[in-house]
Amino acid sequence: MSVVASDQCAQLKESYRFFQYLDREETAVVTEYLQCGFAGAGEVLWNEGDPSGMAAFVVDGRVEIKKQTEFAGKHVIVGIYGQGSIVGELCLLSGETRAVTATALIDTSLLMLSRQRFEQLADEHPDLAVKLLQGMFLALSNRLRKSFERLASVF
């Protein structure tokens, strides 16, 4: 994954809408803690079992999340996430190794939040860190609810 030039990064941060629950000033503060990145089609963001340390907000593009099965070389696609989604958020807080593999399906622009930068945000702006966590948990709970519905429809 490559880092994006600063002028392009500023445009990415401005165009991203995950932070709709923050006002303009709060968004400006939070985005100072984010790094911009780009992953080309087919590029692996991380593999299952890799050390973790960051979450990624999908600004543009699509990211496939897959989990290895008990059968060697076989995976199940857990989800495909596009613009406005967040991936890797569980590892941001837990520090555990990656539970899934994330791959860019098409050229994808990302805003990345490392664990260190999140902790810095929490120290310097605890109210904004709480709001960011609330947004992440809301996205995660919606994703989990949809997973439950898909599982129930199979049976």
N, C-alpha and C positions, 0 to 999 in steps of 0.2 A: 504494500500500500504506500502510496506516495503522499507527501505533504503538499498542500495547495499554496500558491503564492498569496501574499497578504491581501492584495486588492481583491482577488477572487474569493478569498476567505471571508472578507467583510461582506461581500455580496451574498455568500452562502448563509452567513449568520443572519443577515437582514431578511432573507427570503424564507427562512425556516419558521414553521408555524406550530411546532410542538409546544411552545411556551405561551400558548394563548391565555393561560391563567395568570401570567405575569403582566404587569403593565410595561410600558415602553422603557422606562428607566430601569426596572428590575431586569428586563430582558438584556439590556445593554451590559449590566453588571455580570449576569450569568454567562453571557457569551464570551466575556473576557477570559473565562476559565476553560474554554473549549478550543480544541485544535481542529483545523480542517484537514480532511484527507480525501483521497480519491483512490478507488479500486477499479481496475479494468475488468471487463467481462471475463468471468472464469477465475478471477483471482480469489484465493482463499484469504479471508480476514483472520481466521484462527481455526485450528483443528481441535477436535475433541481431545481432552487431556492436556492441552497447552496451559501454561500458567496464565492466569487472568490478570486483569488490572485496568480494564477500561470498558466503558459502554460506548455504543455508537448510535447517534441519531441519524436516520436516513433522510437526507435532504432531497435527493433525487436518485432514481435507480431502483434496483430490487436486490434483496439479499435472501438467499435460501439458507434455511437452518435445517440441518439433518443430524440424526442420531444413529450411531452404529448399533446394529442388532447383535444378537448372540451368534449369528452366522457370519463367519469371516468374510469381509469385503462387502457385506450387505448393509444398506442404510435405509432408514425410513425418513421421509421428509416431514419435519415437524411443522414447518410453515414457510411461507414466502412473504416477506415484508417489504413494503414500498415507502414512498414518500410520507413523512410524518411519523414513521415507526421508530421504535428504539429496540436495539438488539444488544445482548451482553449485559443487561442491567443487573441480573442476579449476581454475577461475579464481581460487579463493582463493589458490592457490600460484603459478600461472603469471603472473598479471597481464595475460594476453592478453585481447582483447575476447571477448565472449560468442560461443560457437560455435552456440548454439541459442536458441530463444525459449521462455520458461517462462510458462505461463498457469494461473491457478487455475481448475479446472473447476467446483468448488463452493466455498462459503465455506471458507477455509483459514486455520488458525492456524499460525504459523511461529516458530521461534527462529532468529535471524539472527546470524551470526558474520562480522564485517568483517575484512578483511585486517589492519587496524591493531590490532584487539582480539586477533586470533590472534597477531600478533607480540608484543604485550604479554604475552599468556599464555605464550608461548615464552620470553620474557626472565625473567618472574617465577616461572614454574612449568614448567621445561623437561620434567620427567618427565610432567606431565599433558598437555603439548602432544604429546609422543610417543605417549602412550596414545590421545589424540584422533585423531591421524593414523593410528594403527594401526586404529582403528575405521572411519575414513573409507576407508582402503585396502581393508579387508575388505569393506565395503559395495560399493565400486567394483569389486573383483575378482569378487564375486558377480554384479553387474549385467553385467559384461563376459562372464562365463561363460554367462549366460543369453542374451546377444546372439549369442554364437557358436553356441549350440544352435539359436536361431531361424533364423539364417542357413543353417546346415547343413540344416535341415529343408526349406528352400525348394529346395535343389538336390538 
